[in-house]
Amino acid sequence: MKKIITIAFLFAATVTSYSQSLRYQDLGVLFSKNDDNGSARFTAMSGAFGALGGDVSAMSVNPAGISVFTNSYFTGTINSRNTDISAKFGDANFNDRRKTTTDNKYFNLSHAGAVLVFDSAYKSDWNKFAIGFNYRITNDFEDSFSAQGNEAVTIFDTNPRNPGTIYNFTDGQLYDTNYNGETTELNIAFSSVHRNKLHVGLGLNFYDLNFTQQSVLTELNSDEDGNILDVELYQENLTTGTGFSANAGFIYKANQNFRFGLAYQTPTWYTEILQDTNYNQDSNIDIGETAFFPDEVYSFSENNPRQFISYKLKTPSKITASAAFIFGKDGLISLDYINKNYKNIKLSNGDFNVENEFFENDLRNTHSLNIGTEWRMDRFSLRGGYKFEQDPSKSSIASDNLKGYSLGVGYNFGNMKLDFSFSDNNRTGVYNLYSNLNTVVNPSELKIDNKTITASISFNL
């Protein structure tokens, strides 16, 4: 068999059942996700900053938090992510040699931002004003995985050069897929504080979406005489788009030891998503470029190897309720509860009735919890966190929910701070190697583990 020409991949954080190349309903969920990237202090505490503020990354959760700063501030962050994806398919299992584990390593400038603080020049109950600018990678799509096994199916059982022979015996299937790209977010936030108790804020968020998927599905087929027909189906999807959302919130300091907050983020409106693909999602199977070996015969879907599509997407809104317990200068404990209704995802500017019915009937209102803590010993800080994020699919099982922990340390040099964090989260999922088929083909089962090391440097301005 000709060697497979393309590496493949899966974005580790996507949570619905995928098809051989991601379909519109899968992309709608994928583009609605959030990796919670931010400063090392932010990630060490699992992003539980809704009632805290005082960190540049906190403006993406609750823009009211930037007026907690006492002076202007800058933070820059890099991270290194290691993702292991184990896959089983067909008659393979997680314990035999056909189980495949893909080890992915990636390095990013994941976050950079600044907050400018201004004291009021007039006597007023509103005694401080802050403006913040924050860049971060909201969704890091880069990942890959492979699967192999035998589901006893021969979808591509006929050679176009010899249609009289049926190759209806199978030695198995191989699959490789690769994602690239990212969604980046630019936040601009405004905040003020009333009588040093009530912080209010408003944020504007701008998104740049770039996504690529390349996948190869291989069938190893033969006929009753032992003649071989190996078939490779190659598909690719290149997607770009821009979006906008807004968020607003408040933090109220009830006393020296307790504060609470509430924030709302609107849906993200992608007014134009452009997709360049070599497969047709409206066909019975998403045919792309198909190669038949050993004769090396190629065929394309619908006599049109590429399609250029434009559509609109609205992602879910989000509500974050927060509380924080402050123990003087010694430490703190913070909790964020997030509610996100994936049923409200909507595609438009095309015939998306089936996809929108899927969002409404098969997805749900999700609940997430972030818990963080920080303890200070002179200039040294020790941090930890826990994260739980419910899977949006109604048919998901408990292990599909994302669960993770985080740890971190920081040192304050005075006008400069260094912070480091380590986070680990895991989940399970499924991926359909064959899509839109009348024949039921069991999906590949995945085990996904993400480990991320983050480092930040901060300066007083």
C-alpha positions, 0 to 999 in steps of 0.5 A, a space after each residue: 500500500 502506498 504510504 499515507 501522505 498526510 499526518 492527522 489530528 484532532 483538537 483535544 478540547 472538542 467535545 461532540 462526536 466528530 465525523 471523518 472531517 468535521 461537519 458544520 455542527 461539530 465546527 459550531 461547538 468547536 468554535 464555541 470553546 475556550 481554553 482559558 489561557 492567560 497569565 501563569 497566575 491566572 492558569 495556576 488558579 484555574 481561572 477563578 478570578 471573577 470576584 478577584 480581579 487584579 490580574 490582566 487576564 481577569 478582564 476576559 472573565 469580568 472586566 470590573 476586575 481591572 480597577 482592582 489594580 492600584 497601579 498600571 501593569 503589564 504581563 506577557 506569557 508563554 506556554 508549552 502544551 503536551 497533549 496525549 491522545 489514545 485511540 481505539 477503533 473496531 476490534 482494537 482496544 486500549 491494551 493491544 498493539 493497535 491502540 495508537 497514542 499520539 504525543 503532541 507538543 506545542 509552544 505559544 506566545 499565549 497572552 499579553 496585556 496591560 492595564 492603565 490606572 488613572 486616579 480621578 482628578 475631581 472629588 467624586 465617589 468614583 475615585 479611580 478609572 482603569 482601561 485594559 488591553 489584553 491579547 490571548 489565544 482563546 482556542 488552540 486547535 493544534 493537535 493530531 491523532 491516529 486510529 486503526 482497527 477493523 470495523 468489517 466495513 468496505 465502503 469503497 469496494 469498487 475500483 473505478 478502473 475495474 467496476 466489475 470486481 467487488 472488493 468486499 473483504 477488509 483487513 482493516 481501516 487506518 485513520 490520521 487527522 491533523 488540526 492547525 490554527 487558533 482563535 485569538 481574542 483582543 479585549 479592550 476593557 473599561 472599569 471604575 470603582 465606587 467608594 472603594 467597594 463597587 467595581 463595575 466594568 465593560 469589555 469589548 472583544 474581537 476575535 480572529 479565527 483560523 482553522 485547518 483540518 487535514 485527514 486521511 481515511 484508509 481502507 485495506 480491502 480485497 476480493 474473494 480471490 485475494 486481490 488487493 484494493 487499498 483506498 485513501 480518502 483525503 479531505 481538508 478544510 480551511 476556515 477563516 473568520 472574524 467575530 465580536 462579543 461584549 462583556 460586563 460585570 461588577 465586583 462588590 467588596 462586602 467587607 475586608 474578607 469577602 467579595 462577590 461578582 457577577 459577569 455576563 458575556 454576550 454571544 460571539 457573532 461571527 458575521 462571515 466565516 469563509 470555508 475552502 474545502 475539497 469535500 461536499 457535506 451534503 453528499 451521502 458520504 463526505 467524499 473528497 479526493 479518493 485514491 485507489 491502489 495499486 492502480 493509483 486511480 483518483 476521483 473527486 466528489 460531485 465533479 467539483 474538487 473544491 467548494 468555497 462557502 460563506 456562513 454566519 455563526 452565533 456562539 452561546 452567551 455566558 454567565 459567571 457568578 463568583 465569590 472570593 474569601 480574603 485572609 488579609 495578606 496571607 492568602 485567598 480562596 476564589 470560586 467561579 461558577 459558569 453557565 453556558 447554554 450550547 443549545 443557543 448555537 446558531 448557523 445562518 446565511 445558508 440552509 442549516 436547519 439540520 444543524 440548528 435542530 442538532 444544537 437545540 435538541 442534542 446539546 444542553 445548558 452546561 455548568 462549570 466550576 473553577 476553584 483557585 487559591 493563593 498563599 503568600 510568604 513574604 515575596 513568594 506565592 504558592 497557588 493551586 486550582 481545580 477545574 470542572 467543565 461539563 460536556 455539552 452533549 446530552 448523550 455524553 458520559 461522565 468521563 467526557 466532562 473535562 476535569 483538571 487541576 493546576 499548581 503554580 508559584 510566583 516571586 515578587 521582585 518589587 517592580 517585576 514579578 515572575 510566575 509559573 504554572 502547571 495544569 493537567 486536564 483530561 477527558 474522553 470522547 468519540 470520533 466518527 471515522 465514517 460520516 453520514 452513512 446508512 451503515 452504522 460504523 462504531 466511532 473511535 474512542 479517545 482518551 485525551 490528556 493535556 498538560 501545560 506549563 505556563 510562564 509569565 513576566 509582569 512589570 509595574 508601569 
